[in-house]
Amino acid sequence: MPLQELLTGTFVYLAAAVVAAPLFARLGLGSVLGYLAAGIVIGPSVLGLTGEAADVMSFAEFGITVMLFLVGLELQPDKLWGSPQTHLRPRHVASRADGSRAAAPGRA
C-alpha cells in the first residue's frame, strides 16, 4: 500500500470518527454506535471511500490492538477482584424444585 493511500485512508477514517461519534453521543445514542454508522457510510456499500478489504482489515486489526491496550491501561485488578459485587465471579446459586433460589453453602 503506497504511503499516499495510507495517509488518505487514515484521514478518511479519523474524519468520519470525529464527525460521527460526537454527533451520536449528543443524540444520546452512544459514540460506539456513531463509529459503526461512520464505518457503514464510508464503507464500500454506501460511499466507497475505503480501499480494498485487506487494507481495511489491517486498519481494523490495528484499531483492536490499540483498544485492548487502552482497556488494559484502564483496568484496575485490585478493584476488580476485591469487590464482592463483581460480575466476574460466579454466585453459585442453585434453583430449587419450587423455583426459588438458594445460595450455596457459605454464601448469604
WOGI-V84747 format. One line per field, one symbol per residue. ss: DSSP state (h for helix, s for strand, l for the rest). psi: psi as a letter, one per 40 degrees, with the letter a starting at -180 (. if undefined). burial: 1 if it has 16 or more other ideal C-beta (glycine too) atoms within 10 Angstrom, else 0. Layout:
ss: ???
psi: ???
burial: ???
This chain:
ss: llhhhhhhhhhhhhhhhhhhhhhhhhllllhhhhhhhhhhhhllllllllllhhhhhhhhhhhhhhhhhhhhhhllhhhhhhllllllllllssslllllssslllll
psi: hiddddddddddddddddddddddddeeeidddddddddddeiedcdfeiaidddddddddddddddddddddehgddddeeheeieehiefhihideeiihiihei.
burial: 000000001001100110011001000000000110111001000000011000010000000000000000000000000000000000000000000000000000
